[in-house]
Amino acid sequence: MHKMQSEKKYSPVVKRHIVAALFLPVFIAYIYYLPPQPYFLALLIFVSLIAMWEFYVMYKVSARLYVPAVLTGGILFYVSCSYPAYFPECFFISLFLLLLLRLFLKKSPSGCMSEIGPVWIGFFYISGFLSFQWLLRTETLGMEYIFLLYTSVWIADSGAFYIGTYFGRNKLYPSISPNKTWEGAFGSLLGGALAALIIRAVFNIPGLSVTGAAAIGAVMGISALLGDLIESMFKRDAGVKDSSVFIPGHGGVLDKLDGPLVAGPVLYLIVRYF
């Protein structure tokens, strides 16, 4: 009986590791060997489309509105990365068209804000935040910082999980994420710092000292934790456990992006201005 309970308890963790083991080599090869244009940009647009779809379905936005919203979000993402000078015009046209859709597809004004609100939060929260990864890849030193971002977030997440599981005693924010602890948050900080030191050693990033790498990694760990809490806030508000079941054992694409969504802009600002 005890053995069956243990297997049931740890099977999701095993699934997470299996999926990660299959996915990580492909992701590393994709980033390392393929040029950013069009491959990395196409990857960002693809995951942004899936994540936006998950977000809109999670908030029960009607298909008549979220389908054009997802397509519009993908176009805005492409324009913001490839033709940033035209983004303000495209942004206005997109907003205007979506408002017209809501105006004429549903005659009643009741609930318009609850339908349109998630659409625009989805644009900014997902496509807007994710676009900073394109800037990291193209405006800074390139793929090294993409590896720095994702390695820091992933190892921070693992540090938070294992330290929180075995040593967690003090709840961090129970109304948003009941299982998170202050000890796990410290594990996230340590994991991020360790990951950044590993990436610095592997890529020998110019101008990045050991102390600087550890500090950036620690900030990445905290940023990833905040990103996790932000998505948990949305999921609790929407009344769902996962954004979807798109990735077996991991939930949805948005569930895997929550840390990088926040950590990406933070890393870009650090590299760009400090």
N, C-alpha and C positions, 0 to 999 in steps of 0.2 A: 504493500500500500504506500509506504513511504517512498519507495523507489519510483512508483508511478507518478506520485505528486511531484517529485524532483524533476522527472523528465518533462512533465507538463509545464512546470515552472520555468525551466531553462530552454525549452524548445524554441521560443521566440528569439532568444539571444543567439542560439545556434543558427537559426535562419538568417539573422542579421549578418553574422560573420560569413556565412556561405555566399550570400548575395554580394557582400562587400568584396570578398575574395575574387569573385567572378568579374565584378564591375571595375575594380580599381586598375588592373593592368590595362584594360581597354581605354579607360579615361586617361591614364598616364601616356599611353602611346598616342592617343588622339591629340593631346595637347603638345606633346614633345615633337612629333614628326610632321604634323600638318600645319600649314600656314594659317594665321588668324583669319584672313579673308580668303575664301568665304567660310571656312570650316568652323572656326571658333564662334564666329558671329551666328552661323546657322544653328549651332548647338545652343547658344544663349536664347535665340528666338524660339527654338523648339521647346526648351524647358519652360520658358516664360509663358508660352501658349498653354501648355499643360497645367502649369501652376495657376494661371488665371482661371482656366476652366474649373479646376478644383475649388478655387476660392468662391467663384460665382455659384456653383452647384451647392457648396457648403452653406451659402447664405440664401439659397432658394430663389435666386434671381431667375425670372422667367426666361425660357430658351429664346423667345423672340427678341429679348434684349441682350442676353449674354453671348449668343452666337456672334452677332455683329460686334459686340464689345471685345470679344477675344480676338477677332480678326483685326479690328481697329488697333487693339493693343499691340499686336504683332507688327503692324505697319508703323505705328509710332516708335516702337523699339528700333526697327530698321532705320527709320529716318533719323532718329536721335543719334545713332551710331555712325551712319554713313554720310548723312547730309545734315549735320547739326544746325546749319544756318537756316534751314527751312522748317525746323521743328516748331517754332511758335505758330506759323500758319497752319501746319498740320494739326497741331494741338487744338486750335480754335475750330477748324473744320470738323474734327472728330467730336468734340464736345457738342457742337451745334447739331450735328447729324444724330447723335445719340439722344439729345434732348427732343428733337423732332420725332424720333422713333417712339419715345415714351409718350409724347403728346398725342400722337395720332393712332398708335396701336391700342392704347387703352384709354377710353374716353373719360374715365373717372380720375380726378386728381388724387384720390385717396391712395396713400402708400407710395407716391412717386419718389419721395425722399429716401424711403427704405429700400427702393429698388435701384435708384441712381447712385446713392451713397456707396454701396459696395463696389459698383462698377469703377468709380474713380479712385476709391481706396486701393482696389486691385491694380489699377494702372500704376499709381505712384509706388505702392508698397512692393509690387513684384517687378514690373518692367522698369520702373524708375530706379529702384535700388540695384537691380541686376545689371543695368547699363554701366554701372561703375566698374564691373569686371572687364568690360570691353576697354574702358579707359586704362585700367591697370595693364592690360595686355598690350595696348598700342602706344600709350603715352609715357610709360615708365620703362623698366628694363625688360618687360615682356613676360614670357612664360614663367620665369623664376618666381614672380610675385603671384601668379595664379597657383603654382604649387605651394608657395608659402601660405596663401590664404586657405586653401582647402586642407592641406596637411595640418595646419594649426587648428582649424575648426574640427576636423575629424578626431585628432588625438585629444583635443580639449573635451570633446563629447565623450570619448572613451574614458578619460580621466574622471570626468564628472560622474559617469555611470558607475564605474567600479569603486571609486572612493566613496561615493554616495551610498552605494549598496552595502559595502562592508563597514564603513565607519560613520555613515550619516546618522545624526541624532537630532539636530536642530533644523526645524523646517524653515525653508527660505521664504516661500510665498504660497502658503497652502491654498488660498482661495483661487489662485491661478493654476498652480502646478503642485498638487499635494505631495508628490514623491520627491521633489527637489529639496536639497538641504544645503546649509552653509558649507558643510564639509565637501559636498559635491561641487559647489561653486569654487572652492579652493582647488579641487582636483582639476576643474576646467582651466583655471589660471595656470597651474603647473603644467598641464598637458599642452596648452598653447605655447608656453615658453620653451618646453622641450622640443616641440615640433619645429619651431622657428630656428632653433639652434641646429637641428638636423638638416634643414633645408639650406641654411647658411653654409654648413660644412660641405654639403653635396654640390651646390652650385657656386660656391665661393663668390657670393654676391659682392661686388665692389662697393666700398663705402659703408658697409654694414658691419659694425663691430659686434663682438660677442654680447656685450651689454645691451647694445641697441636691438639685436635680434631677440634676446630674451624679453626685453621690455615690449617690443612689438608683439611677440607671441603671447605674452600675458594679456595685452590689450585685446588681441584676437580672441583669446579664451573667454574673457568677460563679455566681449561683443557677441560672440556666438551664444552665450548663455542668455543675454538680453534678447537676442533674436528668437531663441526658443520660447522665452516667456511671452514675447509679443504674439507669436503664432498661437501659443496656448490660450492667450486672452481671446483671440478671435474664435478658436475652436470651442472654448467654453461658452462664449456668447452664442455661437451657432448651434450648440448642443451636440457636437460630434467628437469622437475620440481621435480619429485620423482624418486628414484632408481627403483621402481616398485609399483604395487598396491597389494602386497602380504598381507599386514595388513590393513583391512578396516579403513579408517579415519586417518591412520598413514603413509601411503606410503609403502616403502619396508623395509626389514630387515636391510639393510644398513643404511636407514634413522634413525632407532632406535638405531643402534649400533655406530653411528658416535661419540657421546660423550664418551661412555665407551671405544671405541677403543683407544682413546688418553689418557683418564684419567686412564685406567688400568695400562699401563706401568709407568705412572707418580707415581701412588700410590705405585706400587711395588718398584720403586727406592727409594721413601721416606721411606717406611717401612724397606727395605733391608739395606739401607746405612745411614739412619739418625735415 
